[in-house]
Each structure stands twice: as C-alpha cells, then as structure tokens.
C-alpha cells in the first residue's frame, strides 16, 4: 500500500508507491518493500546532520529547510522564496532583496554595514568608504601660546577640508594640520593662509552656496567695487575681448571678435532679437528697427526710411529688390540687365510710345481679350477675294480655297479684321473660321435667320442644297448683294 507523506501543517507533500524511491525533496522517501533502503535512509540522516552542506544551494528546497553554505560559511534557511542567512549579515556587492526589518547587509563593494528598517537600508558604519578617515572629527589642539582649543575638522580620506572654531588662533607646531596656519573664528577652508589675504590658494577649495555678506571679494575690500546703488564709473573702464553681458539670462553680449571686430550679440535662445530705439522730438521713445535671424526689420510697416533726399547712400547692393522703385536704369532678366525701348529692339524691355502703343515683332502667350471678333487662318487663293466672300475647298493644285458655289461645303468667310490670326507666316488670305464678321448676302434677311451657300461666294436664306454658313445678327430688306454681320456656323 502506498505511503502518503504529509507536511507538518498536515498538507499532502507526495505519495510514495510500493517498491519506489520518491525524490520530490532533497531527502529521498522510500516506499514499502524497497530493497536496499538502508543506504538511502542513512544518507538522509547524514544530509540532515550536516544541513546539506555544500557550495551550491539544494535544488528542491521546502520552506523551513536549513542549508550550510560552505562557500560563505553561513547557515541559511529557505523562506519559501529564497535562501536567507540565519545570523550575521547578508553579504553581497549590491543591495539584497527580501530582508526583514532589523536585518543586516555587509556591502563588500564599499566595506560598509547597513541595517534594513523595513523600507530602506540605513548606513551603520564605517562612515568612510575605502581607506582613510572620512568624517567630521571633534579635536583638541594646542595653539601657538600652548592653550587648548576645541575644533570640528571635516576630514575626507585623511585630508582636512575645513575647520569650524569658536575662536581665532594660530596653530602650534606640535599639532600641525596640512593647509592651515591660522584657524579663524567660524569656518576656515583649507589653503586659506594669512599670506593670501583670505583667498584660498590654489583655488581648489571653494565655499559653494549663498553668503549673507562678504568683507572681501577676490581679496579686495567690498567698498572698492561698483554696486547697484552706485553704478557710476569716475574713470574710463576697460574690458577684455570677452566683453560684457547684460540681462538676467545674459541676453545681450558686447565683445570683440577676431581681435578687432566689435560684436553686439543676443544669444539668449531661439528667435532672439536686438531692438533699436531712440527718443523722438516729443521725448517719447520710438522703436525704429529690429534685427532678428531673418535680417534687419522695421519696427512698424511702412513707417521708416533708409536715407533721405539730402543724405543718400552711394550704392545699395542686393541679390533682389522687392518693392516699388521710383527710378530704374535697367531691368534684370536672368543674369542680364535690359534697357527700356519703345521700338521692337532685341534684348530690351518694351515700353509704350506717346500714343500708348506697344511695339514688338512677335507676341507669344495667351490673350484674355481681343479687339476684333473672329478667329482666322491663312489659306491660299488664286485671286484676291473681297471681304465677306464665302469660300470652299477647291481641287486646284496651286491654291486651297475659292469662292463657294451652290452645293459646295463652306469652310469660312474672308475676314476683314480678324482677332486671332493663325498661320500668319503662310501665303494667302485670312479666312474667318469662327466668331462674328460681315458676310456677302443676296436677298432680304432677318436677324436670327440662317444663311446658306449661294453662288459666286455669296450666301442667302435659301438652302438650295448649300451648307450652313451662319446666323444673321442683323436684318436687311435689300434684295441686292450686301454685307450682313453673321455669326459663323461652318
């Protein structure tokens, strides 16, 4: 029958079957009728006797189990989470975790003892870390006359940094302190000798903080300095090339750069500026200009001048001038300076003549308005056709259009004053293709009537098998040939 192994608190630990050995813990549990159980049982007693002594912690611990750590010569117990030292202090080079209130820790890195107060580690001692004395010491010394004096000496690694004394005295040669020849009433820093007039030399020991008053500054009496209550200099004052700084955040600096170049600088932060202000004729302070990272700016838009009629700048050089210039000799085009011209002169700027006309050999671009009404293109003709003649494509080799006859398909009308002239370099006449223009019409016509191809380059209201030419924009009762303004529909 299997053995049921219970812990002291009556909770089941494991079940050992007959003829088996259970290794749930660091002790082995032997089942009924297991042959050779004596060796295992004796080893269990031995492990208990020596508390599982070894350099490595037991691998299957139970809470309350004891282990002798031979690597550190410490008796430890398992708390259910970690192995803890039963007496003395935890030993490590970093803060251990899981300690209880009152537990000790020996810091092997700094050779110091700490106690845990339940929240944090509190240093027990020694105060000095490493070799030498690091603490405030209460000492009794003999002064130069043989009297006993009491002091507090702040010592760091065996070196006295400062001394606190209730009285002033010279040190006796029988008890010298390196860096001190006289102890002053109050606090005396190391290397503050009588010969240096109260200045620490060399300047490797400082008093850092706020002093309510000072008798000297840099060894010079306070009364020899200029103060905020009396800031006036009675003689010329010289400053080094590093110059002076002004402002709570050292906003403005006046200094010399490169040995001879005067600089006014505002380097207090991003978007820093320098303002120029003067008193005007009424005694008011006027902000005239500002210098920022973009350049020199007027304080107010369109309010201040650069130069005057009687006080002009000789030359103003710039990559680009933005604004209105009252006079200009040339105009920049790319990298070339162009003069103005009224004629169609190459590489000049075109200007209007006395009549308001503008001359040019060729205009290129988009026109938003035109003086005349139709769009025309040049086509070759065998003879000069009169304006208003309806034309159609012909089958002759030496020209393209001719006066239309009945049955022909009209392509346009000879233009009088075309607004847009296409193919201007070709030979021939301008034929209106779209828009409004005069058309040769025979017979009466009313405004709004359609006109069609008739004979001899004319149009009429009769269809007669001809193609549509356009729509009349005016009425005319005259039966003879005349010019009638039409909108083309060819």
Secondary structure by P-SEA (a helix, b strand, c coil): cbbbbbccccccccccccccccccccbbbbccccccaaaaaaaaaaaaaaccccccccccccccbbbbcccccbbbbbcccbbbbccccccccccccccccbbbbbccccbbbbbbcccbbbbccccccccccccccccccccccbbbbbbbbbccccccccccccbbbbbbcccccccccccccccccccccccccccccccccccccccccccccccccccccccccccccccccccccccccccccccbbbbcccccbbbbbbccccccbbbbbbbccccccccccccccccccccccccccccccccccccccccccccccccccccccccbbbbbbccccccbbbbbcccccccccccccccccccccbbbbbbbbcccccccbbbccccccccccccccccccccccccccccccccccccbbbbbcccbbbbbccccccccccccccccccccccccccccccccccccccccbbbbbbbbcc
